[in-house]
């Protein structure tokens, strides 16, 4: 006998609740048990984990388990919650009381009640949604403060060591903002300091920390590197000490603009929480497309685009 329409509907809702508790498949370098696939394997339910798109895979796992291994259904749910607590806490987004209460109500509708999830002490130990947001905000602020301290500490290093460490720190910052950074690499003998991805656009990255501002010559070299790649490639040139006024003015004359630039002030604005790094790059790219200028300050971009949007 198959599942009823009511059960199918509720299992789909449970899958939606559980979706953010764990990754579907483990990260290659992470504990494989901290995933839906890992739990399915631990409970002997691996034949029910189809992989692929995450939500349909979770839904199928729940349906198949309830249909063919009903004695393992509550064990599956409990394992997901237990390991989800660890996973979400490490992400700075702990499970909330509201999420567990929502899960309990859905389980009751298909006549399941897991005592551990109804334990009063357990429920009271969980933060509310509002408390979780406060925890995440504090964690985000602490991460930015730590990154800012690391950036300031680079001033104490010798130039060669400072340049290398600056690249490494930028990679860490890119990761924090979810920009999928790739480390430096060589193509046909050309050194590329790295790449990031935003909104399905790939940006090749050039990084400098010299005592002097970057000249037009260095901008032209990077412009050529980007031009030799796919037509849709873009560039992000980050110079902590900035760019000469002459370089910024001369570079844009008579050229196809394929890059934007950032300096130390931009980075400090990001690490002080004034604007997200991804948002800043998007606005710089938009401004360059509209004006042909490759440099614009964060404050000006926020006033031009974000505050303008809020007034509408």
Secondary structure, DSSP 4 states (H G I P E B T S, - for coil): ----HHHHHHHHHHHHHHTTTS-SS--TTS-TTSSHHHHHHHTT-GGG---SSHHHHHHHHHHHHHHH-GGGHHHHHHHHHHHHHHHHHHTT---BHHHHHHHHHHHHHTT---HHHH-HHHHHHSBPHHHHHHHHHHHHHHHHHHHHHHHHHGGGS-HHHHHHHHHHHHHHHHHHTT---B--EEETTEEE-EEEEETTEEEEEEEE--SSPBPHHHHHHHHHHHHTS-TT-EEEEEETT-B-HHHHHHHTTTS---EEEEEHHHHHHHHTTSS-HHHHHHHHHHHHHHHS-S---HHHHIIIIIHHHHH-
